[in-house]
Amino acid sequence: MTDHQLALEIRGLEKIYAGSKGVPGKHALKGIDLSVRRGSIFGLLGPNGAGKSTTINILAGLVRKTAGSARVWGFDIDEQPRNAKASIGIVPQEIYFDAFFSPREMLELQAGFYGIPAADRRTDDILEAMSLLDKADSYTRHLSGGMKRRLLVAKAMVHNPPILVLDEPTAGVDVELRQNLWRYIRKLNDLGVTIVLTTHYLEEAEELCDEIAIINHGEVVACDSTANLLGQLDEKVITIRPTTALATVPDSLKTIGASLNSTGEIVVHFSPSHISIGKILQIVQNASIEIADLSTQESDLEDIFLQLTSAQKK
């Protein structure tokens, strides 16, 4: 992949925080490599303290790296820091606004910080894109939680960055608001904005992200397309409901690891590379069991996450 196809390119990135007064330093990043395609929604996952925030803060110019290199939209963060910073917008997790500022005033002030001339500002366009134009002159303290989240995104878009980093955008919000924010994230991506999403919600990453990197203890333990990551676990579950509930598992089904759940249904955990669903159904039918219904369950991102992070601890 060429530089012109990458929104972010990180190579050998390290960060060591110095210790003090007998407290040892922390090796927060241990030479991570990441490539984020332009126009993608990229998920950056990991437990607390894994190195996600340190990575983002280095890209934003808020933390100095110890070693390695990083390019933002093709600009080296050391050699072209102003261009690199202008190419990225950060949406923080914490919601904090001056209660007596209106959304319009906040965006105008933010535009001033970036040195954007008044004639070139897109305040109303951004507010309209975030469905906040009707609240443009209201005090921010009167906005709902969802509106405040969207206002954070609007602030990060003031200087029209091609990359938007959303740090835990749905932390602590209800299901309805989470779904609404997902729609706005997709809308921004449809407009051509590259989205980098850090989240603790694996369902969120699975739903939104084209590619995912999992960081643990300052190291990248996985980085691939969402589909490929989900394909790493060669395990499925099939649940078969007989027309008559079973009291025991027939011996022929025990050979494929079948068990019964509390309602007398047959549950089989299996690897598609070792046995097909058709073969399982044939064994069930050979046991003279009439099938009323069946369902299958795929592995999900949580399985991948737990497998990779637990494996690294061993």
Helices and strands as residue ranges (DSSP letters): G 3-5, E 6-17, E 26-37, E 41-45, H 52-59, E 67-72, E 75-76, H 81-86, E 88-91, H 103-113, G 118-120, H 123-129, G 133-135, G 140-142, H 145-156, E 163-167, H 175-190, E 194-198, H 202-208, E 211-216, E 219-225, H 226-230, E 236-242, H 251-254, E 259-260, E 266-270, H 277-286, E 291-298, H 301-313
